[in-house]
């Protein structure tokens, strides 16, 4: 089903990886079930997918393939840069930085490691084109005060 959904969105690499993983799983396990109502859509789809993606998917477990596909940029549909590029977790970190919390306090509040907070901040700086914590806090505060789209507080 994930392969079909990704193909409909034009994410053929992701569709190929998912279908390759499920085909390999069936070959390894001998499990043959495939919903009859999907078969007429899956067979032509497979012929249109990149061979390298199918092969790569075949090297992954179902869990690995699903994680890779579900976490790809294509699956999220987020831009690479700007405020809309921030994940919900990154947006929450930005909100807490703007509120004046230290990295350690943010990590404690979100129940994650300090390293995770630092990683989120590196990604935020890159996505927003900023270079310092002070610049991030000022930009986030100005954005909130100017009524721009609220920072996601997920």
Helices and strands as residue ranges (DSSP letters): H 2-8, H 12-29, H 36-48, H 51-58, H 62-70, H 73-76, G 83-85, H 88-98, H 103-110, H 114-128, H 133-145
